[in-house]
Amino acid sequence: MTAPALRTRTRPGLRVVAGRASKPRLSGWLFFSLVAVLAFLGMVFVRTSLDRSTIDLASLERNLAEARSLNQRLRLEIARLESPARIAPLARDLGMVYPQTSQRLIVEGVHQQTLSDPRWSDLNRFAAGQLAVTDQENQP
């Protein structure tokens, strides 16, 4: 025996779609969670990089301040050591004196520098001052 055929009512324009087994839709939530975790880790990395850069910058600024301070102290020490008031007595103790006469040496092929050379102006002033002091000391 055979069963009678089932009658189905069909409407024009409709079709039968095979059903799917219902799967949980985790792919959207999983993607969103992954993006959120990566964004959080990225922000932590950027923040630690900025903090590290700030610490390095502070260290460099501290080193720069120390170097400037050392440079200033060394400049003061150079100025103290170059002082004519310190050098003149030491030179006198060594028996150094200013010459009474001067002679020019002319060397072939060497250009003569003028007396207005700025490198010698301080020395000329110093020598003139020392000659005046020496003359005053020698007078009775």
Residue pairs with C-beta under 8 A, 6 or more apart in sequence:
80 86
84 126
84 129
84 130
88 130
97 134
98 127
98 130
98 131
98 134
106 112
115 124
